[in-house]
Amino acid sequence: MIPDFSQLFLQPATLKLDRSAARTNYSALLAVIPTTVAQVIPSPSVSYRQDDSLPGQGFVIRVAASGIEIAMADEPGRLYAHQCLAQLIELCHGQVPSLTISDQPAFAKRGIIVDISRDKVPTMATLFQLVDFWSALRINQLQLYTEHTFAYPQHQAVWQDYSPMTAEEIRTLDRYCRERGIALIPNQATFGHMEKWLCHPQYRHLAEQTTGFYDHRGDFRPESFGLNPLSDSVTEFIAGLLDALLPNFSSDTLNLNFDETMDLGAGASQQACEQQGKGQVYLNYLKTVLNLAHARGKSCQIFSDMLFQYPDILPHLPGDLELLNWGYEEDHPYDDEHRQLAEFGYPFQVVVSTNTFASVAGRGQAARVHMRRAAESALKYGACGYQISEWGDMGHAQQHFTSLPGYVFGAAMAWDPHRHVSVNAGPLVRAHFGDAYAQAMPLIDRLQDAYLTSGVVTPNCAFYGPFVFDQRSGRHIRRAEIASAEQIAAAMDDLSSLKADIAGLPASALQAELFWTIDCMRLASQIALSYANAGHCDLTALPRQDKARILEQLAPVEEAYADLWLQHYRPGGLRQSASRLGYLRGLCR
């Protein structure tokens, strides 16, 4: 029987099978195929050939009875050939037919961006396991999105409650990544998203404003958010952060972020913005920070979202600045944005999301649709890379398992979207996380698409997140579209059925995460049902019996939260995230 080569991850560009030749037993190689770079298979049956005619990161595997030849363009190509060969031998149960496989990526840069600044910082053991997984997905870049969760020697007050990454841990992770073909790229917020700094009195003089501002949706935010781009003190502050952070990385690239500068012009820079325009003030500060980075030997990236708010500065960006264009919705206008970036010739990457942020379970369909559209558009307009982000808005409440399907699907799109009409995550997830994960994958898929029939729609997330974890701001709740009580009740019945199916899985840490996720989704649905019946979204004004039902369903969610958190993440940030559940409980008293 011919093996089902569609099970290979990733799908190769070409696979030519010699049906006339007998199979050869290569099972003994499985135990000695390297998983790190610059290694060879220690067997006389395997030979290597450098082939400079191959595309970068490309490889060719020729299997015959006389032996296996691997041709590669470079060391990444050798690593990916090894990964492909290991899958091939497993798929064929050791008896490999004569064939030739050739492959190369559509995007040269394929990365992961993990949010470590919204409460959850992974343990080193979790990071190592994920790096092994990402390497098998042929990811070659990693960023840890950092606002305040690095142990800056002069700024302990900011990070002391968050179990930050230390300099030694970064250096260790950098080495571990390099050995597995991944560049660990430093990431430091340097403009917006600085509220974890500016809430401390000793840093408030660096803020754009201290009295609150209205964001792009018209919601009032009472906190200080962005830095004052005109302040020499801010320049000195950023220089100090870079001096502490950058020496721990071997990469010569730095992501400065520069996204969502929502309060620019709301305070200290108001007069300059009125006189010069917000775009020019943004550009002037960008050049200042770029000079700091260049003086430290780094080339830079920024997110491009604000450039579309200030299109007048697009022609005037430094030519060596790499732009990261993010968009996480099914209808995001990738073509329009990529066309503008390509018009000016800037190197750019597209950034997608696992869509687990602020959603508890995730949004499976939204992730798959936008990831594919993003890849196709980015290829069309000449992007050099594809980044998969995992964000932690609203307390980073999603469990560890939720991002795995998104990583797999996103990696397939990053390698080549046209070859992956469908993506089977099971075998690779099984290899790295065990049978329990592979067995649960169909249930996880159902879980991550449950929002589609939930009866509630909220902007850019599934309502499970804001209804449980963001009652304090209420921004998404105010914009929720809530269907009939009957539809919500039917969706709750579906969740109960899914929970029963999860109960049929073997007992494991994963099953506990799945149970918690279902319980949290049912809690959010109970809140939505109460809103639908009451005709308003004021939880404090609900009838006493509704509050009692909510408290009853909140109890198991709150009880299990800490234990599940500590399976994969550090204790810092747990108190801050769990306080969101405590706030919900207080509203129901």
matplotlib code that plots the C-alpha trace (Angstrom):
import matplotlib.pyplot as plt

x = [0.0, 1.3, 1.7, -0.5, 2.0, -0.6, 0.1, 3.5, 3.9, 4.8, 3.6, 6.6, 6.8, 7.4, 7.3, 8.2, 7.6, 9.4, 6.6, 8.7, 11.4, 11.2, 11.1, 14.1, 14.2, 15.5, 13.9, 17.3, 17.9, 15.0, 17.0, 19.9, 18.4, 19.5, 17.0, 19.5, 21.4, 24.8, 24.6, 24.7, 23.0, 25.8, 25.2, 27.0, 23.6, 23.2, 25.2, 25.1, 25.7, 25.8, 23.7, 24.0, 21.4, 18.7, 16.6, 17.5, 16.4, 15.6, 16.5, 16.2, 15.9, 16.6, 15.7, 16.9, 17.9, 21.5, 21.1, 19.7, 21.2, 20.4, 21.1, 20.7, 21.1, 22.3, 22.2, 18.5, 17.8, 19.8, 17.7, 14.4, 15.5, 16.2, 12.7, 11.1, 13.1, 12.1, 8.4, 8.8, 10.3, 7.6, 4.9, 6.3, 6.8, 10.5, 10.0, 10.6, 9.9, 12.3, 11.4, 12.6, 11.3, 12.2, 11.0, 11.6, 9.6, 7.4, 8.5, 12.1, 11.2, 8.6, 8.2, 6.3, 5.5, 4.5, 3.0, 4.8, 3.6, -0.1, 0.4, 1.6, 5.4, 6.0, 8.4, 11.7, 10.5, 7.5, 9.6, 12.0, 9.1, 7.5, 10.8, 11.2, 7.7, 8.2, 11.4, 9.5, 7.0, 10.1, 9.7, 12.9, 12.3, 10.9, 10.0, 8.9, 6.7, 8.1, 6.7, 8.0, 8.7, 12.5, 14.5, 16.0, 18.6, 17.4, 13.7, 12.7, 9.6, 8.1, 8.7, 9.0, 5.4, 5.6, 8.3, 10.2, 12.7, 16.2, 19.3, 20.7, 17.4, 17.4, 21.0, 20.1, 17.0, 18.9, 21.4, 18.6, 16.8, 19.9, 20.7, 17.2, 17.4, 15.5, 16.7, 15.5, 14.8, 14.7, 11.4, 10.8, 7.8, 9.2, 6.2, 2.6, 1.5, 3.7, 0.9, 2.7, 5.5, 3.5, 1.2, 4.2, 4.8, 8.6, 7.8, 4.8, 7.0, 7.7, 4.0, 2.2, -0.7, -1.8, -5.5, -6.9, -7.8, -10.4, -9.3, -10.0, -13.4, -14.4, -14.0, -12.4, -9.3, -8.2, -4.6, -1.4, -0.6, 2.1, 5.5, 6.0, 7.8, 9.3, 11.0, 14.8, 14.1, 12.2, 15.1, 17.5, 15.0, 14.7, 18.5, 18.8, 16.2, 18.1, 21.4, 20.0, 18.1, 20.1, 23.4, 21.6, 20.6, 22.7, 20.3, 21.1, 17.4, 15.2, 11.4, 10.6, 6.8, 5.5, 2.0, -1.3, 0.0, -3.5, -2.9, -0.4, -1.3, -3.5, -1.1, 2.5, 2.8, -0.6, 0.9, 3.5, 0.9, -1.3, 1.6, 3.4, 0.8, 0.7, 2.5, 5.5, 5.8, 5.6, 8.2, 10.6, 10.4, 10.8, 14.1, 15.3, 14.7, 16.1, 19.3, 19.6, 19.1, 21.6, 24.2, 23.9, 24.3, 20.7, 18.5, 14.8, 11.2, 8.0, 4.4, 2.8, -0.7, -0.1, 1.5, -2.0, -3.3, -0.5, -0.1, 1.7, 4.8, 4.9, 7.2, 9.7, 10.5, 14.1, 14.6, 16.1, 13.2, 11.2, 7.5, 5.2, 1.7, -0.8, -4.5, -6.5, -10.0, -11.5, -12.1, -8.9, -7.9, -4.5, -4.3, -4.9, -2.3, 0.3, -0.1, 0.8, 3.9, 5.1, 4.6, 7.3, 9.6, 9.8, 10.6, 7.6, 6.2, 2.5, 1.5, -1.4, -2.8, -3.8, -7.0, -7.0, -6.6, -9.5, -11.5, -10.9, -11.2, -10.1, -11.8, -10.8, -12.6, -11.4, -7.8, -7.9, -9.5, -7.4, -4.2, -4.7, -5.8, -2.8, -0.4, -1.8, -1.8, 1.7, 3.0, 1.2, 2.9, 6.4, 6.5, 9.6, 8.0, 5.0, 4.7, 2.2, 1.3, -0.1, -1.5, -2.7, -5.3, -7.7, -5.5, -4.1, -6.9, -6.7, -5.2, -1.9, -3.5, -5.5, -2.7, -1.3, -3.8, -3.1, 0.7, 0.3, -2.0, 0.0, 3.2, 1.7, 0.6, 4.1, 5.7, 3.3, -0.4, -1.1, 0.2, -2.0, -5.6, -6.2, -3.8, -3.6, -2.2, -2.6, 0.6, 2.9, 1.0, 1.2, 4.9, 5.6, 2.8, 1.6, -1.4, -3.7, -3.3, -3.7, -6.8, -8.3, -7.7, -11.2, -12.8, -10.5, -11.6, -15.2, -14.4, -12.7, -15.6, -18.3, -18.3, -19.9, -23.2, -23.0, -25.6, -23.3, -20.9, -18.3, -15.6, -12.4, -12.8, -15.2, -17.5, -16.3, -13.3, -14.8, -18.0, -15.8, -12.5, -13.3, -16.3, -14.3, -13.9, -17.0, -15.7, -16.6, -19.7, -21.2, -20.8, -22.0, -24.8, -26.8, -29.3, -32.4, -32.3, -33.4, -30.3, -28.0, -29.6, -29.2, -25.5, -25.1, -26.6, -24.0, -21.3, -22.7, -22.6, -19.0, -18.1, -19.5, -17.3, -14.3, -15.1, -14.5, -10.8, -8.2, -7.6, -4.7, -3.6, -5.0, -8.4, -8.3, -7.6, -10.4, -12.9, -11.9, -12.3, -15.8, -16.8, -15.6, -17.5, -20.6, -20.1, -19.9, -23.0, -24.9, -24.1, -25.2, -28.4, -29.1, -28.4, -30.8, -33.6, -33.1, -32.8, -29.7, -26.0, -25.7, -24.6, -25.2, -28.8, -29.6, -32.2, -30.8, -31.4, -29.4, -26.5, -26.7, -26.5, -23.5, -21.7, -22.4, -20.8, -17.9, -16.8, -15.1, -13.6, -12.0, -11.0, -9.0, -7.4, -4.2, -3.3, -3.8, -1.8, 1.2, 1.4, 3.1, 3.5, 5.4, 3.5, 4.1, 1.0, -1.4, -2.7, -3.4, -5.2, -7.2, -8.3, -10.5, -12.5, -12.6, -14.1, -16.8, -17.6, -17.8, -20.4, -22.6, -22.6]
y = [0.0, 3.5, 5.7, 8.7, 11.4, 14.0, 13.4, 15.0, 18.3, 20.4, 19.4, 19.4, 21.3, 18.0, 14.3, 11.8, 8.2, 5.3, 2.7, 0.0, -0.1, -2.1, -0.5, -0.2, -0.5, 2.8, 2.5, 2.5, 6.1, 7.5, 7.3, 9.2, 11.9, 15.3, 17.9, 20.7, 22.6, 21.9, 18.1, 15.1, 11.7, 9.4, 6.6, 5.4, 5.1, 8.9, 11.3, 15.1, 17.5, 21.3, 22.6, 26.4, 26.3, 25.5, 28.3, 29.5, 27.0, 24.5, 20.9, 17.7, 14.2, 11.2, 7.8, 4.6, 1.1, 2.1, 5.0, 8.4, 11.6, 15.0, 18.1, 21.4, 25.1, 25.9, 24.8, 25.5, 23.4, 20.5, 20.8, 20.8, 17.9, 16.0, 16.9, 15.8, 12.5, 11.6, 12.1, 10.1, 7.1, 7.2, 7.5, 4.5, 2.5, 2.3, 0.8, 3.7, 3.5, 5.0, 8.7, 12.2, 15.1, 18.7, 21.7, 25.3, 28.0, 30.7, 33.2, 33.4, 34.7, 32.7, 33.8, 33.6, 36.6, 35.6, 38.2, 38.0, 41.3, 40.7, 38.8, 35.4, 34.7, 31.1, 28.9, 28.0, 24.4, 25.6, 27.8, 25.0, 22.7, 25.3, 26.1, 22.4, 22.5, 25.7, 24.3, 21.3, 23.7, 25.2, 28.5, 30.5, 33.6, 34.1, 37.4, 37.7, 40.8, 42.9, 46.0, 45.5, 41.8, 41.8, 42.2, 45.6, 46.2, 49.8, 49.2, 46.5, 48.3, 47.7, 44.0, 42.6, 41.3, 39.7, 36.9, 38.5, 37.0, 37.5, 38.3, 34.8, 33.2, 35.3, 34.2, 30.6, 30.8, 32.5, 29.6, 27.0, 28.8, 29.1, 25.4, 24.7, 27.1, 30.0, 33.6, 35.1, 38.7, 41.3, 43.1, 46.2, 48.5, 52.1, 54.3, 53.1, 50.3, 51.6, 51.7, 49.1, 51.6, 54.8, 53.6, 54.0, 57.5, 57.5, 57.1, 59.4, 62.3, 60.2, 60.0, 61.8, 62.4, 61.6, 62.5, 59.9, 59.9, 58.8, 55.9, 55.2, 53.7, 56.7, 54.9, 56.9, 55.3, 56.7, 55.5, 56.9, 54.9, 56.3, 58.0, 61.7, 61.7, 65.2, 64.5, 64.1, 62.1, 59.6, 59.3, 58.6, 56.1, 54.1, 54.1, 52.6, 49.9, 49.0, 48.9, 46.4, 44.2, 44.0, 42.5, 39.3, 38.6, 37.4, 38.7, 42.0, 42.9, 44.7, 45.2, 48.7, 48.0, 51.6, 50.4, 51.8, 55.1, 56.0, 59.0, 60.8, 64.5, 64.2, 65.9, 66.9, 66.7, 68.4, 71.7, 70.0, 67.7, 70.7, 72.6, 69.8, 67.0, 63.8, 61.9, 64.2, 64.1, 60.3, 60.2, 62.5, 60.3, 57.2, 58.6, 59.4, 55.8, 54.3, 56.3, 54.7, 51.3, 51.9, 53.1, 49.7, 47.8, 46.9, 47.1, 47.7, 46.7, 48.5, 47.6, 49.5, 50.2, 53.8, 54.5, 54.0, 56.6, 59.1, 58.3, 61.5, 60.1, 56.8, 58.2, 59.5, 56.4, 55.1, 52.6, 49.9, 49.9, 46.6, 47.0, 44.4, 44.7, 43.1, 42.3, 39.6, 39.6, 37.7, 40.8, 42.7, 44.8, 43.2, 44.0, 47.7, 47.9, 45.7, 47.6, 50.8, 49.3, 47.7, 51.0, 52.6, 49.6, 49.0, 45.5, 44.1, 41.1, 40.3, 39.5, 37.2, 35.8, 32.6, 34.5, 33.2, 36.6, 38.0, 34.9, 32.1, 29.3, 31.2, 31.8, 28.9, 30.0, 33.6, 32.4, 30.0, 32.5, 35.5, 33.5, 32.2, 35.6, 37.3, 34.8, 35.0, 38.8, 39.0, 36.8, 38.8, 42.0, 40.7, 40.4, 38.9, 37.2, 35.9, 36.2, 34.4, 36.3, 35.0, 37.9, 38.1, 40.8, 40.7, 38.9, 36.2, 33.9, 31.3, 28.0, 26.7, 24.3, 26.9, 28.4, 25.0, 24.7, 28.3, 27.7, 24.7, 26.3, 29.5, 27.6, 25.9, 29.2, 30.6, 27.7, 27.9, 28.6, 27.2, 23.7, 23.5, 23.4, 21.6, 21.2, 18.2, 19.2, 15.8, 13.9, 16.8, 17.7, 14.0, 13.9, 17.0, 16.9, 13.3, 11.2, 13.1, 16.2, 14.4, 12.6, 15.9, 17.8, 17.2, 18.4, 21.4, 22.3, 22.2, 24.3, 26.9, 27.3, 27.4, 31.2, 31.0, 29.7, 31.3, 33.9, 36.8, 38.8, 41.2, 43.2, 41.4, 38.6, 35.9, 37.3, 34.7, 36.8, 40.3, 39.0, 37.2, 39.0, 42.6, 43.6, 46.5, 48.4, 47.0, 48.3, 45.1, 44.4, 47.8, 46.8, 43.3, 42.0, 39.6, 37.2, 35.7, 33.9, 30.7, 30.8, 31.3, 28.5, 26.2, 27.1, 26.3, 22.9, 22.4, 23.3, 20.7, 18.1, 19.0, 18.8, 15.3, 14.3, 15.8, 13.7, 10.6, 11.6, 10.0, 12.0, 14.4, 18.0, 18.8, 17.4, 19.7, 22.7, 21.7, 21.4, 24.8, 26.3, 24.8, 26.0, 29.5, 29.5, 28.4, 31.1, 33.8, 32.3, 32.4, 36.1, 36.6, 34.7, 36.9, 40.0, 38.8, 38.1, 41.4, 43.5, 45.3, 44.6, 45.9, 43.0, 44.8, 45.4, 41.7, 39.9, 38.1, 34.7, 35.5, 36.7, 33.4, 31.3, 33.3, 32.9, 29.2, 28.8, 31.2, 29.1, 26.2, 28.6, 30.7, 27.6, 25.9, 29.1, 29.2, 25.5, 25.5, 28.7, 27.3, 24.2, 26.3, 29.9, 31.7, 32.9, 36.6, 38.1, 35.5, 37.8, 40.6, 38.2, 36.4, 39.8, 40.1, 37.0, 38.6, 41.8, 39.7, 38.0, 41.4, 42.6, 39.7, 40.0]
z = [0.0, -0.9, 2.2, 2.6, 1.9, 2.5, 6.2, 5.9, 7.6, 5.9, 2.4, 0.0, -3.2, -5.2, -4.4, -7.1, -6.2, -8.0, -7.9, -9.5, -6.8, -3.6, -0.2, 2.0, 5.8, 7.2, 10.6, 12.4, 11.3, 13.4, 16.6, 15.2, 13.0, 14.6, 15.7, 15.9, 13.3, 11.8, 12.5, 10.3, 10.5, 11.6, 9.1, 6.0, 4.3, 4.3, 2.2, 1.9, -0.9, -0.9, -3.8, -4.2, -7.0, -4.5, -3.1, 0.4, 3.1, 0.3, 0.2, -1.9, -0.4, -2.7, -1.2, -2.9, -1.9, -2.2, 0.3, 1.0, -0.4, 1.1, -1.0, 0.8, 0.1, 3.6, 7.2, 7.7, 4.6, 6.2, 9.4, 7.4, 5.4, 8.6, 9.9, 6.7, 6.5, 10.1, 9.3, 6.1, 7.9, 10.6, 8.0, 6.1, 9.3, 8.5, 5.0, 2.7, -1.0, -3.5, -4.0, -4.4, -2.3, -2.9, -0.9, 0.0, 1.9, 0.4, 3.1, 4.2, 7.6, 9.6, 13.2, 16.5, 18.7, 22.2, 24.6, 27.9, 29.2, 29.8, 33.1, 31.8, 31.5, 30.5, 32.6, 31.0, 30.7, 28.7, 26.5, 25.7, 24.8, 22.6, 20.9, 20.0, 18.6, 16.7, 15.2, 14.0, 12.4, 10.6, 12.4, 12.3, 14.4, 17.9, 19.8, 23.3, 23.3, 26.2, 27.9, 31.4, 32.0, 31.7, 34.9, 34.2, 37.0, 37.7, 37.5, 40.0, 41.1, 37.6, 37.2, 40.8, 40.8, 37.3, 37.5, 34.6, 32.2, 33.5, 31.5, 32.2, 31.0, 27.8, 27.1, 27.7, 25.6, 22.8, 22.7, 22.8, 19.9, 17.7, 18.1, 16.7, 13.8, 15.4, 15.9, 19.2, 18.3, 21.1, 21.5, 23.6, 23.7, 23.3, 22.7, 23.4, 25.7, 28.6, 31.2, 33.4, 33.7, 33.9, 36.7, 39.1, 40.5, 39.6, 35.9, 35.4, 34.3, 31.1, 30.2, 27.3, 29.7, 33.2, 33.2, 30.8, 27.1, 24.6, 22.4, 18.7, 19.6, 21.7, 25.0, 27.9, 29.3, 32.7, 32.6, 31.2, 28.1, 25.9, 26.4, 25.7, 22.3, 22.9, 26.2, 26.5, 29.7, 27.6, 25.2, 28.1, 29.6, 26.4, 26.0, 29.4, 28.6, 25.4, 27.2, 29.7, 27.3, 24.0, 25.2, 25.9, 22.3, 19.4, 16.8, 15.1, 14.7, 17.3, 17.3, 18.7, 18.3, 18.0, 17.6, 18.9, 20.1, 21.1, 23.3, 21.1, 21.1, 24.2, 26.6, 26.4, 22.6, 21.9, 20.7, 18.6, 17.0, 16.2, 14.6, 12.8, 12.6, 14.6, 11.8, 11.9, 15.7, 15.4, 12.7, 14.6, 17.7, 15.6, 14.1, 17.7, 18.9, 15.6, 16.3, 19.7, 18.2, 15.3, 17.8, 19.5, 16.2, 15.6, 12.6, 13.5, 13.0, 13.9, 13.6, 10.7, 12.0, 12.9, 9.4, 7.9, 10.4, 9.2, 5.5, 4.9, 6.5, 4.5, 1.9, 4.5, 6.5, 6.7, 3.9, 6.1, 8.5, 8.4, 8.8, 10.5, 9.2, 11.6, 11.0, 12.8, 11.4, 8.5, 6.5, 7.2, 4.2, 3.6, -0.1, 0.4, 3.1, 1.5, -1.8, 0.0, 1.7, -1.6, -3.4, -1.3, -1.5, 2.3, 3.5, 5.3, 7.0, 7.7, 11.3, 12.0, 15.3, 16.8, 17.8, 21.3, 22.9, 25.0, 23.9, 26.5, 23.9, 20.8, 17.4, 15.2, 12.0, 12.3, 12.7, 9.7, 7.4, 8.1, 8.3, 4.8, 3.3, 5.0, 3.5, 0.0, 0.0, 1.5, -1.2, -3.9, -2.7, -2.0, 1.8, 3.2, 6.2, 8.1, 11.9, 14.1, 17.3, 20.5, 22.6, 26.2, 26.4, 29.3, 31.8, 29.3, 30.5, 27.7, 28.6, 27.2, 24.6, 22.8, 20.7, 19.4, 16.4, 15.4, 15.5, 13.2, 10.8, 10.7, 10.1, 7.1, 5.7, 6.3, 4.5, 1.5, 1.6, -1.8, -0.8, 2.3, 1.4, 4.6, 7.6, 9.8, 13.2, 14.9, 14.1, 15.0, 18.1, 19.2, 18.6, 20.8, 23.4, 23.5, 22.6, 24.9, 22.8, 19.5, 20.7, 21.9, 18.6, 17.2, 20.4, 20.5, 17.0, 18.1, 21.2, 19.1, 16.7, 19.4, 19.3, 15.9, 17.3, 20.7, 20.1, 21.1, 18.9, 20.3, 18.4, 17.6, 20.2, 21.3, 24.0, 26.6, 27.4, 28.0, 29.7, 32.4, 32.4, 31.5, 33.4, 34.9, 31.6, 29.9, 26.5, 24.6, 26.6, 25.6, 22.0, 22.3, 19.9, 21.9, 20.3, 21.8, 25.1, 23.3, 21.0, 24.0, 25.9, 22.9, 22.7, 26.4, 25.8, 23.0, 25.5, 28.0, 25.2, 24.4, 28.1, 28.2, 25.2, 27.0, 30.0, 27.8, 27.3, 29.5, 32.7, 32.1, 32.6, 29.2, 30.2, 33.2, 30.9, 28.6, 31.5, 32.8, 29.4, 29.0, 32.5, 31.7, 28.4, 30.2, 32.8, 30.1, 28.4, 31.7, 32.0, 28.4, 29.0, 32.0, 29.9, 27.2, 29.7, 31.5, 28.3, 29.5, 30.2, 33.7, 35.8, 39.1, 38.2, 37.5, 39.6, 42.7, 41.3, 38.2, 40.3, 42.3, 39.1, 37.9, 41.3, 41.2, 37.8, 38.7, 41.6, 39.7, 37.3, 40.1, 42.1, 39.4, 37.9, 39.9, 39.7, 35.9, 35.5, 37.3, 35.1, 32.4, 33.6, 36.4, 39.5, 38.7, 37.1, 38.5, 41.2, 38.6, 36.2, 38.9, 40.3, 37.2, 38.4, 41.9, 40.4, 38.7, 41.9, 43.7, 41.2, 42.0, 45.8]

ax = plt.figure().add_subplot(projection="3d")
ax.plot(x, y, z, "-o")
ax.set_aspect("equal")
plt.show()
